[in-house]
Amino acid sequence: MSTVFDAISERKKLVNNQDKQLDKLYGTVQTIKQRATDINAEVDSQDPLIQNASDITEGATYGFMSKNKQLDKIIKTENKCCNNISYYIIITIEFFIILIIIASWF
């Protein structure tokens, strides 16, 4: 008879231990859910800024493409030596302008 009670007692201890572990797991899952909700809210709040940056970058890209076409025309009409140097100078200036635009977002 005592072995039956011992088995029942062991079973209750096991179930209680599992309940405690499940409670800890539930708390962890709740914490993760809250963090995921916070991250989602932050991403949603940053989306307009990202869209704005994308629009600015797209506009700058089209502007640079237009300027590059103009540079190609100039390159074809001027002498090769001076033209190459001026082409690299203009590319360098454009690169720094892009860096300034990107830095201004932050």
Buried (B, 14 or more C-beta within 10 A) or exposed (E): EEEEEEEEEEEEEEEEEEEEEEEEEEEEEEEEEEEEEEEEEEEEEEEEEEEEBEEBBEEBEEEBEEEBEEBEEEBEEEEEEEBEEBBEEBBEEBEEEBEEBEEEEE
